[in-house]
């Protein structure tokens, strides 16, 4: 009766696993819980961009872990704002951030968005004419960081040579700290623009400033570069404004992402950038699946050929192992990369190794005159210490590799260790429960002496 209860449990687990690996799985939607179930592939399998960012500060300057974590979170928010699926962002050591963007088709856009510090300033240019201000469009200027906006502009009232305008220090009326949100919108003609919403404090500052400077120029500056030089037409009291220009959707969204997620606490520079084409990624995926299929097929053939009936039953347990493992990869989910698939294939060997230990001990017990029922229990119990120790040492190694990959940004090592560890844990489940239960279910009522060729 106990075996039948275990069989029912295994059947339920297998049915759930098969449902999870269905190509068109509808996902889990229960009340407030909504979870998509799909296979996540790394950029080496689908193509994409990998970017390594480093703090653009002297080596002698200490960078706190808090500053790096904040930078990582802002970079992650910017990446998500770009709409990239399955993006991964992780800190590497004490000065670097690794960004992986699978499926991204415009790497230049990502690089521009990620490395920008995102310092937004509304600069007071009320002492010059709109024609003079227009000459500063797209130029880099100097600004005086004054949140109050009351500091007068030094000596610009007498400027006549417009080529010297960028060299002067301009007062800042408001900054990105006063900004609550930035989104892409369109005007009445359908042209793209960036809609800004200020905080309550920022809205008060903005209303006060615009009431005193109707008809004056208020430049919008990002990272000291002039984006726009609009004229204040009237007092703005609702804390809402728009940035207009010759925007496309991508350029307006890029700007909105930069502004929406604030300035980085430390400047970042691109240390390394690599691109994997989608064609190469698909070719890698095809070859990985082919190699994994061939490997699994050879293992199944070997087990059936060498261990006869026991091997066939072990093959069934091995298929169950593969289904459960893949289902866990989709449920957790785990981003599968080439090294990750390698770790999974290696874990198949670990699963087979456990079965071989059991079957060799089982054969020894049969030769000693035990019944099949006795041989199964004795074979498993005497093989278990070796199975336990070998798998435990593998799991410890996986833990060390995962720590190394997380600390130093070695995503290849991290992916390998993670899939191998999951595979080992599932293989222990199949060895402890599935293989043993199937052997008892099929062999308990068979005499090995009646069918010796089934077992030798």
N, C-alpha and C positions, 0 to 999 in steps of 0.2 A: 504493500500500500504506500509505503514511504517513497519508493521509486516512482510510482505513478504521480504522486503529488509533485515530485521534482520535475517529472516530464512535463506536467501542465505548466509549471513555472517557466521552464525553458521554452516551451511553445509560445507562451505569452510574450516573453522577451524577444523571441525571434520574430513574431508577428509585428511587434512594435518597431523593431529594427528595420524590417522590410518596408513598413509604412514610411519610416523616416528617410529611406534612401530612394523613394519613388521620385522620378525626375520632375514631375509636376506636383510635388507635395504642396497642399494648400496652406501649410503652416499651422501654428497653434493659436487659436483665437477663443479664449475663455474669459468672459467678463472684461476686466481691464487688462488682462494678459494678452498681448499680441506678439507673436514671435514667428518670423520667417524661417523656414527650413530650406537651406540651399547650400551647395558646395562652394566654399570660398577658395579661390585660386590665387596664388601669389603672382607677382609681376613677371617672374621668370617663366610662368606658364601661359599668361595672357598678354604679356607685353606691358610696358609702362615705364615709369621714371623712378629712379632712386637718387635721392639728394642727401648729401651729408653737409650739415650746417655746423659752423664753429663760431664761438664767441669772438667777435672782432675787437679784442682787447689785448693789451700786452700780456705776455706769459707770466710776468711777475705780479699781475693784478689778481687778487683772489676773487673768485666768483662763488657766491653762496649756493648751496643746493636749492634753497628756496627760489632764488632768481632763475636757476636753470629749469626748475619744475614749472614756474610761471611761464617762462618762454616756451616750454614744451606744450603747455596747455593752450597758449595763444596760437602757436603754430598749428596745433591739432584743430582748433576752432576754424582757423583760416582754411585749412585743407577741407574740412567738412563743408565750409561755405562754398568751396569750388564745386561741390557736387560729385566728388570722386568717391566711388564705392570701394569698400574694403581697404581704405587707406590705413597705414600703420605709422605711428609716430612714437619714437622712444629715445630717451636720453642715452648718450654713449659717453661713459666716463664722467668727468666733471665739467667739460667744456663743449660738448658736441651733442647735436640732435640729428637722428637719422629719420628720414621721411621716405616712405615707399608708397607710390601712387599707381596701383595696378590699373591698366586700361586707359590711362590719360593720353590724350592725343595731342595736347598742346603744352609741351614741357616748358617753353619760354614763359608762358603765362604763370605756371606754378612757381618757377624760380623767382619771377618778379614779385609775386604776391608774398612768398615766404620770407625773402630776405629784407623786405622793406620794414623799417622801424614803425611806420604808421603814425608819425607825429603830425597831427592835424592842427593847424593854427588859422585863426581868422585875424588877419593882419590889417592894422589901421593904416590906410594910405590916403587919408582925407586931405593932406596938404598938397597933393598933386592932382593934375587933371586926369580925366578918364583916358585921354589920348596918351598921356605919359605912362599911365598904369598899364595900358594895353601892350606897351613895348616890353613889359616884364613877363608876359605870358610865356610859360615854359622855361623861364630862367630861374637859376638858383640865387636866392637872396639871403641876406643876413637879417635875423630877427632878434628882438629883445624880449625874452620870455617874461611878460608882465600880465598876470591874470586879470588885474584890474582894468588894464587898457587905458589908463589915464596918463601914462608917461608920454610927453611930447616927442615928436620925431625930431631928432637932432639935425639942424641946419638944412633940412630938405626944402624949406619954404623958398629958398633962393636958388634952387637947382634949375638950371636951364639946359644942361647937356644930359639928354635922356640916357646916354650910354653909361653914365655914372650912377644911375638909380640903384642898380643891383648891389652896389658897393656900400650903400648906406644901411644903417641899422634901423629897422622898423619895429614899432611897438606891437605887441600881440594883445588883441582885445579878448579873445576866448581861445581855448584849446580843445583838443579831443576829450579832455577830462570832463568837459561840460556837455558832451554828446552822449545821448542815451541809445540812439539807434540810427542805422543807415541802411536804406533799402533801395533796390532798383525800382523805378516807376517810369511812367511815360506822361508826356504833356498832352495837350489837346490835339496836337498834330501827329502824335504817335512817336515822337522822338524820345530816346532814352535819356533819363536823368537820374540823379541820386537824391532821394528824399531824406532829409535829416530831421531828427527829433531830438531836442535838447532836454537835459534834465531840468527839474524844477528850478534849481539854482542857476543853471545855464540859461534857461528861458528868461529869468529875471534880468540877468546880465545883458542878454541879447536885446531884450525890449528896451532897457535903459540906454544901451549903446545906439541902437537904430533910431530912437527918438531924438537923439542929439546930432545925428549924422545923416539926415535925409539929404540925398543928392550927392553924398560922398562915396568914395570907392572903398570897399572892404574886400581885400584880396583873400582868396581861399588857398592856403599853402599846405602842401603835404611833403614832409621831409625836406623843408626849405625850398621846394620847387613850386612855383606859382602854377596852380591849376586853372584858376579862373579869377577874373577881376570885375565882378559885378558891381553895379551902382545900387545903393540903397534907395529904393523908390518911396518907401513909407515905413513907419514904425511897425515892427513885427512883434506882436504880443503873445501869440499862441505857441511860441517855442518851436515852430516848424519852418524849415527852409529847404531849398533845393539847389543842387549844384548842376548847372547845365553846361553843355559843350557838345562837341562832335563825338558823342559816345556811341559805341556799338553796345549790344547787350553784354558781351564778354568784358569789355573795358569798364562799363559801368558796374557790373557785378564784381569785378576785381577790386575796384576802388571801394565799393560798399563793404566788401569783406575786410579790407584793410582797416577801414574806419570803424566798422562795427565791433571788431575784436581788439581794438586798442593798440597801444604802442608796446613793443617788446621792452622788457626791463633792461635788456642788454642788446647791443647791435650784433647781428649775425652775418656771416659771410659764407659764400658757397665754397666748400673745400673740394667737393667731388660731386659730379653729376653724371649719371649713366642712364642710357635709354635702351630698353629691350623692345624690339619691334614685335607687333602682334603675330606676324608670320612665324618668326623664330619661336615665340612663346607657344603657339599652337603646335608647332613641330615637336617641341620639347614635351608637350603634354601627350601627343600621340605616341611618341617613342616610350615615354614613361608607362603609359597604360599597356602598351605592347609588351614591354619588358616585365612588368608586374604580372601580366596574364601568363606569359611563358613560364616565369618562375613558379607561380602558383600551380600551373598545370603539371610541371615536372615533379614538384613535391607530391602532388596528389597521385601521380603515376607511380613514383618510387614507393610511397607508403603502401599502395594497393598491391604492387608487385612483390615487395619484400615481406610484408606482414600479413598478406592474404586477407582473411575476413577482418581481423583486428585493424588492418590498415584501411580497409574500406570504411569501417566505422569511424576511424580517426579522421578520414577525409571528410566525412559528414560533419564532425566536430570542427574541423578546420574551416569549412565553408561557413558554419555558424559563427566562428570567430571572426572571419573576414567581414561578414555582414554587420555584426555588432560593432566592430571597430569603425567601419565606415559610417555607420549611423551616428556614433559618438562624435566623429569629426564634423558631421553636419549639424548636430544638435548643440554642441558646445558654444560656438563653432570654432574649428581650427582652420587657419589659412594654410592650405596645402601648397608647398613649394617642391621643387625637385629634391632637395635634401629631406624634406618631410616625407615624401613618398618613399625615399630610400630607407628612412627609419621604419616606416610601416612594413616594407618588404622584409627588412631584417627581423622585425618582430615576428613575422611568419615563421622564420627559422627557429626563433625561440619557442614558439608554440609547438612546432614539430619536435623539437628537442625534448620537450616534456613528455610527449606521447612515446617517443622512442625509449626513454628511460622506463616508463611504465611497462611497455610491451616486452622489453628485454627482461625485466624482473618477472613479468607474468610467465614468460617462456621458461625461466628457471624454476618457477614454482610448479609448472605443469610437468617438467622433467622430474621433479622431486615427488610426483605422484599426487599432487593436490587436485581437487576438483576445480572446475572453471570458476565457480563462485568464490572458493577459497583463494584461488590464484589471482583473481582480480583484486580482492581486498588486500591480500598480502603484497602483491606486486605494486599496488598504488601506495600503500603505507610505507613500504621500504624504499620506493623511489622518491617519495615526497621530500625528505631532507635535502637531497641533491637538487630537486626542482626549486625548493624554497631558497636555498643558498645562492644558486646561480641567478635566479630572477631578482633576488634582493640586491646582489652586487651590481646587476645591470641597472636597477632603479636608482641606486646610489650614484652610479656614474651619470645617469640621465639628469639627476638633480644638480650635480656639479657642472655639467655641460650647459644646463639651462641657466644657472647662475652666471656662468661665464658669458653666455650669449646675451643675457639681459644687461650685464654690467658694461660690456665692451661693444655692444651694438652688433654682435655677430649673429644676425638673424638666421643665417644658414645653419649655424650650430644650434641655435635655439629651436628652430623648426624641426631639425633632426631629433633632438633630445625629447621634444614634446610628443611627437608621434610614436617614437620608440617606447616611451614610458607608457602611453595609453595602450599600445599594442601588448606590452608585457603584462599589464594589469588584466587586460581582457584574456590573454592566454592563460593566466593563472585561474581565471573564472572557468574557462573551458576545460582546463586540466583537472581542476578540483571537482567540478560539478558536471559539466556536459559529457566529457569523455567517459568518466566513471559510470554515470547514469545510463548512457547508451550501451556500454559494455554489459552492464547487468541486465538491461531490458532485453537485449538480443541473445546473450550467451548463457543466462542462468539455466535455461532448460535444454542446453546442448551438452553432450558428452564429447570431450575432445578426442577420446579414444575411438569414437565412432566416425569421426571426420578429421583424421590427423592432418590431411593436406590443407585443411582450412586455416591451420595455425602454424605450420612449419614452413 
